[in-house]
């Protein structure tokens, strides 16, 4: 079994020993009692002084507030909140908050315009937030501010801000391809140039000819008028036959459920097996069942290579213009460079010399130069070199080679105060430095608190040291002749009050206690004599006793029959030990001695001297 810490005794010696253990003057310091002052210093309790001056211990509040932010203001609603959808992200921006103690902004999202259904999707210190949601996503958004004390402010409004991301460009192209494939106009342009069946063989004849066919009829069901004219010229050179032909076909028809007007002009040229043709077709249809439709097309074919243009309008809302060509050119014949393309399509790519576009959705941009008033990136911007301009990140700002971080601090820049700022000359000012590691060289520190251990491998030069470094001073006792006392043998003044308890150690003697005894007498046997005197040593702090201890001097003498009287004198001193100096005190310590038992004496002189040591309580020497 382990030995009990305290003595179970009601004697003065037992009570004194227990008090020395509780005050940390003796035994293991783990058994030292915890005072209210020490508990308050550790943050375990708060001490409240009543009107009568007494102290009342109280538990600290469960929700501790950082005193640095005790003066923060309630957050206001975010202003000028905007939402913009890109391809994969929705970007939100807002004005920088103007209240003191801003911590961050929260972003909330819901698929419907109902704030009670919204969930928090993120938080940011900046004035911009990118929500990565993927393509073809739509939602409503709300933003609110939170201050340093976790106080939540109002949202920008009860109604959410709607935003959606773009569709994939390939999906849009696939959809357009489906519409092109289903277009009657496109199918008409893809059809080969049709020849007039009745006159198509004329192209193979030699010589020149002009033919005309006219047809008109009316019956109970419809009225029809049709006219075909054709001009042909043919020539043969050796085995090669050459021919040219122009054909015009016009048709008008009206019936009980609709009407049709149609005209086809075809120009053909042939040289052997090589042929070319151009056909212009105009058609208008009005049908009581199928609706109205007007279509115009021009098609060209040369050696199997085709090109065409057409337009169609329908009463169902269809309005289309179609181009069928490998290359498309638009140029200004009246400019100084008439052949410079203003707009062109070549090898599947569109080329535009200059363009004015109010809004465009572009998935990939390859550009040599971009000039814009405002650029918003949904996720990131990468560049090997960024020059000029300013970067405003809400709680941070960069411009002109300088950067500020954390608004509300004492260092000025760009009409704001910053907690950390790096000026363009490389100077860094901050009042919120947190460093977990690194290397510092040639630095001047104006005011520094080191909360944990510090190893100094070099030499420390200090004009004054207060704290967990001991201060030592020599002392000597005042001369007092032998007497009963009380006498003050030594005074020690504590200077430089600090905010924590300290220990004053007096390791040497402070005063002496002595006594004498004489043995004498005759006879045939030795005669012995003894005497003792007890001295009480009191330690006073500003006149109040804070510690008492005793020392006993004992003298023994023996006289033999032939020896005569024998006198023996003995003096001993007392070791004062440790004394606790409370925080924020500069007391005067007085060592006072007096005889409390016996007929001896107490005295002091400068031979009882030594060195007192003052150090932070809890430290030790070895």
Secondary structure as the mmCIF struct_conf table of DSSP 4:
data_model
#
loop_
_struct_conf.conf_type_id
_struct_conf.id
_struct_conf.beg_label_comp_id
_struct_conf.beg_label_asym_id
_struct_conf.beg_label_seq_id
_struct_conf.end_label_comp_id
_struct_conf.end_label_asym_id
_struct_conf.end_label_seq_id
HELX_LH_PP_P HELX_LH_PP_P1 UNK A 2 UNK A 4
BEND BEND1 UNK A 5 UNK A 6
BEND BEND2 UNK A 11 UNK A 11
HELX_RH_AL_P HELX_RH_AL_P1 UNK A 12 UNK A 22
TURN_TY1_P TURN_TY1_P1 UNK A 23 UNK A 24
BEND BEND3 UNK A 25 UNK A 27
HELX_RH_3T_P HELX_RH_3T_P1 UNK A 29 UNK A 31
HELX_LH_PP_P HELX_LH_PP_P2 UNK A 32 UNK A 35
HELX_RH_AL_P HELX_RH_AL_P2 UNK A 36 UNK A 41
TURN_TY1_P TURN_TY1_P2 UNK A 42 UNK A 43
BEND BEND4 UNK A 44 UNK A 44
STRN STRN1 UNK A 45 UNK A 49
TURN_TY1_P TURN_TY1_P3 UNK A 51 UNK A 52
BEND BEND5 UNK A 53 UNK A 53
STRN STRN2 UNK A 55 UNK A 59
HELX_LH_PP_P HELX_LH_PP_P3 UNK A 60 UNK A 61
BEND BEND6 UNK A 62 UNK A 63
HELX_RH_3T_P HELX_RH_3T_P2 UNK A 67 UNK A 69
TURN_TY1_P TURN_TY1_P4 UNK A 70 UNK A 71
HELX_LH_PP_P HELX_LH_PP_P4 UNK A 72 UNK A 78
BEND BEND7 UNK A 80 UNK A 80
STRN STRN3 UNK A 82 UNK A 85
BEND BEND8 UNK A 87 UNK A 88
STRN STRN4 UNK A 89 UNK A 93
HELX_LH_PP_P HELX_LH_PP_P5 UNK A 95 UNK A 97
BEND BEND9 UNK A 99 UNK A 99
TURN_TY1_P TURN_TY1_P5 UNK A 100 UNK A 101
STRN STRN5 UNK A 102 UNK A 110
BEND BEND10 UNK A 111 UNK A 113
HELX_RH_3T_P HELX_RH_3T_P3 UNK A 115 UNK A 117
STRN STRN6 UNK A 119 UNK A 124
BEND BEND11 UNK A 125 UNK A 127
STRN STRN7 UNK A 128 UNK A 132
BEND BEND12 UNK A 135 UNK A 136
STRN STRN8 UNK A 138 UNK A 147
TURN_TY1_P TURN_TY1_P6 UNK A 148 UNK A 149
STRN STRN9 UNK A 152 UNK A 155
BEND BEND13 UNK A 156 UNK A 156
BEND BEND14 UNK A 158 UNK A 159
HELX_LH_PP_P HELX_LH_PP_P6 UNK A 160 UNK A 160
STRN STRN10 UNK A 161 UNK A 164
HELX_LH_PP_P HELX_LH_PP_P7 UNK A 165 UNK A 168
HELX_RH_AL_P HELX_RH_AL_P3 UNK A 169 UNK A 182
HELX_RH_AL_P HELX_RH_AL_P4 UNK A 184 UNK A 190
BEND BEND15 UNK A 191 UNK A 191
HELX_LH_PP_P HELX_LH_PP_P8 UNK A 192 UNK A 196
TURN_TY1_P TURN_TY1_P7 UNK A 197 UNK A 199
HELX_RH_3T_P HELX_RH_3T_P4 UNK A 200 UNK A 204
BEND BEND16 UNK A 206 UNK A 206
STRN STRN11 UNK A 207 UNK A 218
BEND BEND17 UNK A 220 UNK A 221
STRN STRN12 UNK A 222 UNK A 237
TURN_TY1_P TURN_TY1_P8 UNK A 238 UNK A 239
STRN STRN13 UNK A 240 UNK A 255
BEND BEND18 UNK A 256 UNK A 257
STRN STRN14 UNK A 258 UNK A 271
TURN_TY1_P TURN_TY1_P9 UNK A 272 UNK A 273
STRN STRN15 UNK A 274 UNK A 287
TURN_TY1_P TURN_TY1_P10 UNK A 288 UNK A 290
STRN STRN16 UNK A 291 UNK A 302
TURN_TY1_P TURN_TY1_P11 UNK A 303 UNK A 304
STRN STRN17 UNK A 305 UNK A 314
TURN_TY1_P TURN_TY1_P12 UNK A 315 UNK A 316
BEND BEND19 UNK A 317 UNK A 317
STRN STRN18 UNK A 319 UNK A 324
BEND BEND20 UNK A 326 UNK A 326
STRN STRN19 UNK A 327 UNK A 331
TURN_TY1_P TURN_TY1_P13 UNK A 333 UNK A 334
BEND BEND21 UNK A 335 UNK A 335
TURN_TY1_P TURN_TY1_P14 UNK A 336 UNK A 339
BEND BEND22 UNK A 340 UNK A 340
STRN STRN20 UNK A 341 UNK A 346
TURN_TY1_P TURN_TY1_P15 UNK A 347 UNK A 348
STRN STRN21 UNK A 349 UNK A 352
BEND BEND23 UNK A 353 UNK A 354
BEND BEND24 UNK A 358 UNK A 358
BEND BEND25 UNK A 363 UNK A 363
BEND BEND26 UNK A 368 UNK A 368
BEND BEND27 UNK A 373 UNK A 373
BEND BEND28 UNK A 378 UNK A 379
BEND BEND29 UNK A 384 UNK A 384
BEND BEND30 UNK A 388 UNK A 389
STRN STRN22 UNK A 390 UNK A 392
BEND BEND31 UNK A 394 UNK A 395
STRN STRN23 UNK A 396 UNK A 399
TURN_TY1_P TURN_TY1_P16 UNK A 400 UNK A 401
STRN STRN24 UNK A 402 UNK A 413
TURN_TY1_P TURN_TY1_P17 UNK A 414 UNK A 415
STRN STRN25 UNK A 416 UNK A 422
TURN_TY1_P TURN_TY1_P18 UNK A 424 UNK A 425
BEND BEND32 UNK A 426 UNK A 426
STRN STRN26 UNK A 428 UNK A 430
BEND BEND33 UNK A 431 UNK A 431
BEND BEND34 UNK A 436 UNK A 437
BEND BEND35 UNK A 442 UNK A 442
BEND BEND36 UNK A 446 UNK A 447
BEND BEND37 UNK A 452 UNK A 452
BEND BEND38 UNK A 458 UNK A 458
BEND BEND39 UNK A 463 UNK A 463
BEND BEND40 UNK A 467 UNK A 469
STRN STRN27 UNK A 471 UNK A 476
HELX_LH_PP_P HELX_LH_PP_P9 UNK A 477 UNK A 479
STRN STRN28 UNK A 480 UNK A 483
BEND BEND41 UNK A 484 UNK A 484
STRN STRN29 UNK A 485 UNK A 493
BEND BEND42 UNK A 496 UNK A 496
BEND BEND43 UNK A 499 UNK A 500
STRN STRN30 UNK A 502 UNK A 519
BEND BEND44 UNK A 523 UNK A 525
STRN STRN31 UNK A 527 UNK A 541
TURN_TY1_P TURN_TY1_P19 UNK A 542 UNK A 543
STRN STRN32 UNK A 544 UNK A 559
TURN_TY1_P TURN_TY1_P20 UNK A 561 UNK A 563
STRN STRN33 UNK A 566 UNK A 581
TURN_TY1_P TURN_TY1_P21 UNK A 583 UNK A 584
STRN STRN34 UNK A 588 UNK A 597
BEND BEND45 UNK A 598 UNK A 599
STRN STRN35 UNK A 601 UNK A 604
TURN_TY1_P TURN_TY1_P22 UNK A 606 UNK A 607
BEND BEND46 UNK A 608 UNK A 608
STRN STRN36 UNK A 609 UNK A 616
TURN_TY1_P TURN_TY1_P23 UNK A 617 UNK A 618
#
